[in-house]
Amino acid sequence: MSRLVIVANRVPDPKETGAVAGGLAVALKDALAKRDALWFGWSGKTAAETGTTPQEAKVGQTAYARIDLGHDDYRHYYQGFSNAALWPVLHYRLGVARFDRLDWFAYQRVNAAFAAALVPLLRPDDTIWIHDFHLFLLAKELRALGCKQRIGFFLHVPFPPRAVFTGLPHAHDVLAAMDSIDAIGVQTEDDAENLRGALISHGHAGAALRVGGFPIGIDAAGFANLAARLATQKEVTRLRDSLAGRSLAIGVDRLDYTKGLPQRIAGFGALLSRFPKHRGKITFLQVAPVSRGDVAQYRALRRELDESVGRINGQMAEPDWAPIRYITRAVARPTLAGFMRMARIGIVTPLRDGMNLVAKEFVAAQDQADPGVLVLSRFAGAALELDGALLVNPLDPDDIAEALDVAMDMPADERLDRWTRMAATVRTNTASVWCRRFLAALEGEEEVAEAGRTGGTRVPRPRKRKAA
């Protein structure tokens, strides 16, 4: 079996405890355990200049190779083109995007630097799997340096309609770079259709044929066991005791403008205003760790949320009850699993999301004897799989309020029926299944991503290339 080379913008430090427990590592756990692997990318550190010689380490069968980013490249490649331009455009937010020619130059430069640092580490029969929007140009740069290996690319965020994406300066260059990729994966068939349309309209019909939908999953059994085990943990018990018998609604998101947090807070406020029978009977816990706190848009979002939460609590609270509890620091994943298990309602209402694994984690965490209800944005990729959720338009606080009212009053038999359907999907379409399906398509073992119930699509076998 060929070695698997994972390339991502950020690589965990193998020396840190729990370094391999991040989202991508969990998704790739089986593949990393069963074959030799190399994980290459940015160390998360900055230096005077972007590194050319990777820092290498090995843990088990997985080797890690990491380079530092130069200060200017961090500002222009990472904060600039990746996060100020690509991130909003891919989430359908052209009006929020900020473009700077220097950012584009840095984006090209860093993708080329990644390629130059990676090539000396490659073997002729490696399978290369590139992840996410930071590295759209990497496959083209690798081909320019003579790489003949199979190269796959997976986009973890949404891909917008052609008319939106082509508002991005240099969109044509990004699309042209996809000609160098053998298998291109996105989260949903909607994303796949959008990407195919953009590629075809720019003359890259061949690349369009290599696009497929591969919905990512979680380690459902592992998360369910974690949630059950943490149900009696000290922090979880403290939260349960503090609720004094009230129902818990929970939201867990990065503090980001794509997550629909202001509308969600407004929706909860509308629940209490329009359906006063629920006052004093439900507490909403929103965990939203601060993200990119040095960016003005994110600071403004935090101020807006602080004000909204304060206003609702000020208007609705009683001496023994605050409607909303709002945490902007990170909470450990095991603790969150325990919180989710006790929650009566999970609120996952992004304005746009590639998949949203929090929705799947909420389903996995539930007590099968008395499961809660998932209120889910219809614009999250997970909505295509979780047909037992109450789907809402995240832009409409009244729609959210009405769904929360339904969730609060939902009888146990309906909650169980809805949860059972979703749990079956989450347990079937796991992270390891996602990984196997994409690699099967990339490595030419199967022409079909065995999607069926999971929404995957036909991906033609990669083109044959001469060995390096």
C-alpha positions in Angstrom: 0.0 0.0 0.0 1.4 3.4 -0.9 2.2 6.0 1.7 -0.5 8.6 2.4 0.7 12.2 2.4 -1.7 14.5 4.1 -1.1 18.2 3.4 -3.0 20.8 5.4 -2.5 24.5 6.3 -2.0 23.6 9.9 -0.3 20.4 11.3 -0.5 19.5 15.0 2.6 19.3 17.1 3.3 15.6 17.6 5.0 16.3 20.9 1.9 17.8 22.4 -0.4 15.6 24.4 -3.6 15.1 22.4 -2.1 16.5 19.3 -3.6 13.8 17.1 -7.1 14.4 18.5 -8.0 17.3 16.3 -10.9 17.3 13.8 -8.9 16.2 10.7 -6.8 13.7 12.7 -9.9 12.1 14.0 -11.4 11.8 10.5 -8.2 10.3 9.2 -7.5 8.1 12.2 -8.1 4.7 10.5 -6.1 5.6 7.5 -3.2 6.9 9.6 -3.2 3.8 11.7 -3.2 1.3 8.8 -0.5 2.7 6.5 2.6 4.7 6.5 1.8 8.4 6.5 3.4 11.8 6.2 1.6 14.9 7.5 2.9 18.2 6.1 2.0 21.8 6.6 2.4 24.9 8.7 3.7 24.6 12.3 1.4 27.4 13.6 4.5 29.5 14.4 5.8 32.5 12.6 9.4 33.5 11.8 11.3 36.2 9.9 10.8 34.2 6.6 8.7 31.2 5.6 10.7 28.1 6.1 12.3 26.0 3.4 13.4 23.0 5.4 10.7 21.2 7.4 11.1 20.3 11.0 10.5 16.5 11.1 9.3 14.1 13.8 7.6 10.7 13.8 4.9 9.2 16.1 4.1 5.6 15.3 3.6 5.2 11.5 3.0 8.9 11.0 5.8 11.3 10.2 5.2 15.0 10.7 7.0 17.7 8.6 6.2 21.3 9.5 7.4 24.7 8.3 7.1 28.1 9.9 5.4 31.0 8.1 7.1 34.3 7.6 5.5 37.3 9.4 4.5 38.9 6.1 3.2 35.6 4.7 1.1 35.0 7.8 -0.5 38.5 7.5 -1.1 38.3 3.7 -1.5 34.6 2.9 -3.3 33.4 6.1 -5.1 36.5 7.5 -5.4 38.1 4.1 -6.3 36.0 1.0 -7.3 32.8 2.9 -9.4 34.4 5.7 -10.3 37.8 4.5 -11.1 36.9 0.9 -11.6 33.1 0.3 -13.4 32.4 3.6 -16.3 34.9 3.1 -16.6 34.2 -0.6 -16.9 30.5 -0.1 -19.6 31.1 2.5 -21.6 33.3 0.1 -20.5 36.6 1.8 -19.1 38.7 -1.0 -20.0 41.9 0.8 -17.8 40.9 3.7 -14.8 39.9 1.7 -11.7 42.1 1.5 -9.2 41.9 -1.4 -5.7 43.1 -1.6 -3.2 42.3 -4.5 -0.4 41.8 -2.0 -2.6 39.1 -0.3 -2.9 37.3 -3.6 0.9 37.4 -4.3 1.5 35.9 -0.8 -1.1 33.2 -1.4 0.7 32.2 -4.5 4.1 32.4 -2.8 3.1 30.3 0.2 1.5 27.6 -2.0 4.8 27.5 -4.0 6.8 27.4 -0.8 4.8 24.4 0.5 5.4 22.6 -2.8 9.1 23.3 -2.8 9.5 22.1 0.8 7.3 19.0 0.3 8.8 17.6 -2.9 12.1 16.4 -1.4 10.1 14.3 1.1 8.0 12.5 -1.5 8.3 9.0 -2.8 7.3 8.0 -6.3 4.3 5.9 -5.2 2.9 8.3 -2.6 -0.8 9.3 -2.6 -1.1 13.0 -1.8 -4.2 14.3 -0.2 -4.5 18.2 0.1 -7.0 19.7 2.5 -9.0 23.0 2.3 -9.1 26.4 0.7 -5.7 27.6 2.0 -4.0 25.3 -0.6 -6.1 25.6 -3.8 -2.9 26.2 -5.8 -0.7 23.5 -4.3 -1.4 20.7 -6.8 -0.5 23.0 -9.7 2.8 23.9 -7.9 3.6 20.3 -7.3 3.0 19.4 -10.9 5.2 22.2 -12.0 8.0 20.7 -9.9 7.6 17.3 -11.7 5.3 15.4 -9.3 3.5 12.5 -11.0 1.9 11.1 -7.9 -1.9 10.9 -7.5 -3.2 14.1 -5.9 -6.5 14.5 -4.2 -8.1 17.7 -2.8 -10.9 18.0 -0.3 -12.7 21.3 0.4 -14.2 21.2 4.0 -16.2 24.5 3.6 -19.0 25.2 1.1 -18.5 26.1 -2.5 -20.9 28.9 -3.7 -22.6 29.3 -7.0 -20.5 30.3 -9.9 -21.7 33.9 -10.0 -20.6 34.3 -6.3 -17.3 32.6 -6.6 -16.3 34.5 -9.8 -16.6 37.7 -7.8 -13.3 36.7 -6.2 -10.4 38.4 -7.9 -8.2 35.7 -9.5 -11.0 33.1 -9.3 -10.0 31.9 -12.8 -6.5 31.1 -11.5 -7.9 29.2 -8.6 -10.1 27.2 -10.9 -7.4 26.6 -13.4 -5.2 25.1 -10.7 -7.8 22.3 -10.2 -6.8 20.8 -13.6 -3.8 19.3 -11.7 -5.9 17.4 -9.3 -7.0 13.7 -9.8 -10.0 13.7 -7.4 -11.8 16.7 -5.9 -14.0 16.2 -2.9 -16.6 18.5 -1.4 -19.2 18.0 1.3 -22.5 17.8 -0.6 -23.8 17.4 -4.1 -25.0 21.0 -4.1 -21.4 22.1 -3.5 -20.3 19.7 -6.2 -22.7 21.1 -8.7 -21.6 24.6 -7.9 -17.9 23.8 -8.3 -18.6 21.8 -11.6 -20.5 24.8 -13.0 -17.6 27.2 -12.1 -15.0 24.9 -13.7 -17.0 24.3 -16.8 -17.7 28.0 -17.3 -14.0 28.7 -17.2 -13.0 26.0 -19.6 -12.0 23.2 -17.2 -14.6 20.5 -18.0 -12.1 17.8 -17.4 -11.6 18.9 -13.8 -15.4 19.1 -13.4 -15.6 15.4 -14.2 -13.4 14.7 -11.2 -15.6 16.5 -8.6 -17.7 14.4 -6.2 -19.7 14.9 -3.0 -18.2 13.1 0.0 -20.1 14.1 3.2 -17.7 13.9 6.2 -18.7 12.2 9.4 -17.5 11.8 13.0 -16.4 8.9 15.2 -20.0 8.4 16.3 -19.4 5.5 18.7 -16.4 7.2 20.3 -18.3 10.4 20.9 -21.3 8.6 22.2 -19.1 6.7 24.7 -17.4 9.9 25.7 -20.7 11.7 26.3 -22.0 8.9 28.4 -18.8 8.6 30.4 -18.7 12.4 31.1 -22.3 12.6 32.1 -21.2 12.3 35.8 -18.1 14.5 35.4 -17.8 17.4 37.9 -18.5 20.3 35.5 -21.4 18.4 33.9 -22.9 17.7 37.3 -22.5 21.3 38.3 -24.3 22.5 35.2 -27.1 20.0 35.7 -27.5 21.0 39.3 -27.6 24.7 38.4 -30.4 24.2 36.0 -32.7 23.2 38.9 -34.8 20.9 36.7 -35.0 23.3 33.7 -34.5 22.1 30.1 -31.1 23.0 28.5 -30.6 24.2 25.0 -27.0 24.3 23.8 -25.1 25.9 20.9 -21.4 25.3 20.3 -19.7 27.4 17.6 -16.6 29.4 16.9 -17.3 33.1 17.2 -17.6 33.7 13.5 -20.0 35.7 11.3 -20.9 32.6 9.3 -22.5 30.8 12.3 -25.6 32.9 12.6 -25.1 33.7 16.2 -26.9 37.1 16.4 -30.0 35.6 14.7 -29.9 32.6 17.0 -29.8 34.8 20.1 -32.6 36.8 18.6 -34.5 33.6 17.9 -34.2 32.5 21.5 -35.4 35.9 22.7 -38.4 35.6 20.3 -39.2 32.2 21.9 -39.5 33.8 25.3 -41.5 36.8 24.0 -43.9 34.9 21.7 -44.3 31.8 23.9 -44.1 33.0 27.5 -45.1 29.6 28.7 -41.4 28.6 28.3 -40.1 31.4 30.5 -38.3 30.0 33.5 -38.4 26.5 32.0 -35.4 26.6 29.6 -31.9 27.9 29.8 -29.8 28.5 26.6 -26.0 27.8 26.9 -24.1 29.3 24.0 -20.4 28.3 23.9 -18.6 30.6 21.3 -14.8 30.7 21.8 -13.3 33.9 20.4 -12.0 33.5 16.9 -9.7 36.0 15.1 -10.2 38.5 17.9 -7.7 40.9 16.3 -10.0 41.4 13.2 -12.4 44.4 13.4 -15.4 42.4 12.1 -15.0 39.8 14.8 -14.6 42.4 17.5 -17.8 44.0 16.3 -19.6 40.6 16.3 -18.6 40.0 19.9 -19.9 43.4 20.9 -23.2 42.7 19.2 -23.6 39.4 20.9 -22.6 40.8 24.3 -25.3 43.5 23.9 -28.0 41.1 22.7 -27.4 38.6 25.5 -27.4 41.4 28.1 -30.6 42.9 26.7 -32.5 39.6 26.7 -31.2 38.6 30.2 -32.0 42.1 31.5 -35.6 42.0 30.1 -36.5 38.4 30.9 -34.4 37.2 33.8 -35.8 36.3 37.2 -33.8 36.4 40.5 -33.3 32.6 40.2 -33.1 32.3 36.4 -31.0 33.8 33.6 -32.3 32.8 30.1 -28.9 32.8 28.4 -25.5 31.7 29.6 -22.8 32.8 27.2 -19.2 31.6 27.2 -16.5 33.0 24.9 -13.6 30.8 26.1 -12.9 27.3 24.9 -14.5 24.4 26.7 -12.8 21.0 26.6 -14.4 18.6 24.1 -15.1 15.9 26.6 -17.0 18.4 28.8 -19.0 19.6 25.8 -19.9 16.0 25.0 -21.3 15.7 28.5 -23.2 19.0 28.2 -24.7 17.8 24.9 -25.9 14.6 26.4 -28.0 16.4 29.0 -29.4 19.0 26.6 -33.0 18.8 25.6 -32.3 20.9 22.4 -29.3 21.4 20.2 -29.3 24.6 18.2 -27.1 24.6 15.1 -28.0 27.5 12.9 -25.1 28.6 10.7 -25.9 30.9 7.8 -23.9 28.6 5.6 -21.7 25.6 6.5 -20.0 22.8 4.5 -21.2 20.1 6.9 -21.2 21.2 10.6 -20.1 18.3 12.7 -21.5 19.8 15.9 -24.9 18.7 14.6 -23.7 15.1 14.3 -22.0 15.2 17.6 -25.2 16.4 19.3 -27.0 13.4 17.8 -24.3 11.0 18.8 -24.2 12.3 22.4 -27.9 11.8 23.1 -29.2 9.3 25.7 -31.2 6.8 23.5 -33.7 6.4 26.3 -34.6 10.1 26.3 -33.1 11.9 23.3 -33.2 15.6 22.7 -34.2 17.5 19.6 -31.9 19.1 17.0 -32.8 22.5 15.5 -30.7 22.8 12.4 -30.1 25.3 9.7 -31.3 24.2 6.3 -28.1 25.8 4.9 -25.8 23.4 6.7 -24.5 20.4 4.7 -25.7 18.2 7.6 -29.3 19.1 6.8 -29.2 16.8 3.8 -28.4 13.8 6.0 -30.2 14.5 9.3 -33.8 14.3 8.3 -35.0 14.0 11.9 -33.9 17.6 12.7 -36.3 20.6 12.8 -35.0 22.6 9.8 -35.0 26.4 10.0 -34.0 29.4 8.0 -31.2 30.8 10.2 -31.9 34.3 8.9 -35.4 34.3 10.4 -35.4 34.6 14.2 -39.2 33.8 14.3 -38.6 30.6 12.4 -36.0 29.6 15.0 -38.4 30.6 17.8 -41.2 28.5 16.4 -38.9 25.5 16.0 -37.7 25.9 19.6 -41.4 25.9 20.7 -42.1 22.7 18.8 -38.9 21.1 20.3 -39.9 22.1 23.9 -43.4 20.5 23.4 -42.4 17.5 21.4 -43.6 14.2 22.9 -41.1 11.5 23.8 -42.2 9.1 21.1 -41.6 11.7 18.3 -38.3 12.7 19.8 -37.2 9.1 19.8 -38.4 8.5 16.3 -36.5 11.5 14.9 -33.4 10.8 16.8 -33.3 7.1 15.8 -33.3 8.0 12.1 -30.5 10.5 12.6 -28.5 8.3 14.8 -28.5 5.5 12.2 -27.1 7.9 9.6 -24.4 9.3 12.0 -23.3 5.8 12.9 -23.2 4.7 9.3 -21.6 7.6 7.6 -18.6 7.9 9.9 -15.3 9.7 9.5 -13.5 6.5 8.6 -16.1 5.7 6.0 -15.7 9.2 4.5 -11.9 8.7 4.4 -12.1 5.2 2.8 -14.5 6.4 0.1 -12.5 9.4 -0.9 -9.2 7.4 -1.0 -10.9 4.7 -3.0 -11.9 7.2 -5.6 -8.5 8.9 -5.6 -6.5 5.7 -5.8 -8.7 4.2 -8.6 -9.9 1.2 -6.6 -13.6 2.2 -7.1 -15.4 4.3 -9.6 -18.3 5.0 -7.3 -17.9 6.4 -3.9 -20.5 3.9 -2.5 -22.6 6.8 -1.6 -26.2 5.5 -1.8 -27.8 6.8 1.4 -24.9 9.2 2.1 -25.2 11.4 -0.9 -21.7 10.7 -2.4 -21.3 10.8 -6.2 -19.6 9.1 -9.1 -16.0 10.1 -9.5 -14.1 8.9 -12.6 -10.8 7.1 -12.0 -7.8 9.3 -11.9 -5.8 9.9 -15.0 -2.7 7.6 -15.3 0.5 9.4 -14.9 4.0 8.2 -15.4 5.9 7.4 -12.3 8.3 10.1 -11.1 
